Amino acid sequence: MESPRIVRLTIRKGSTLPLHAGASQKVLLAYQDESFIDAMIEEKGLAKLNENTITDAAQLKNELELIRKQGFTQSVSEVDAGAGSIGAPVFDHSGGVTAGLTLVGPANRILGENRESLMDMVTDSARSISMELGYG
């Protein structure tokens, strides 16, 4: 859903992004098997898309572990300069991650003074969707 504000971020339908950069992608990658993560790093590499893109495999793996522990992630200028995002996993009835729920926009709006309330909104909504899918 697009913001009604004049300044907003949009992603073209059908576009793809590497799994190692951005909240949406990293929240999905975090719940993959270690062998999948290793193969992705080896085959695709960790291209630098912007100033904060993680390009070191060990650093990425640490970030993915943190995502699994916290149950959410955030991103600042990993894909696009000035973009911020908060993402959380959506689990299905079997406990697998079936999707991610992400809020994205200008970093100062997403990760500024409203960061905590927006983080709660994203994680609570992802949890609610997961429960609707039979998780928990």
Sequence and secondary structure as in RCSB ss.txt:
>XXXX:A:sequence
MESPRIVRLTIRKGSTLPLHAGASQKVLLAYQDESFIDAMIEEKGLAKLNENTITDAAQLKNELELIRKQGFTQS
VSEVDAGAGSIGAPVFDHSGGVTAGLTLVGPANRILGENRESLMDMVTDSARSISMELGYG
>XXXX:A:secstr
   SSSS     TT    TTSSHHHHHHHTTS HHHHHHHHHHH     STT    HHHHHHHHHHHHHHT EEE
ESSSSTTEEEEEEEEE TTS EEEEEEEEEEHHHHSSTTHHHHHHHHHHHHHHHHHHTT  
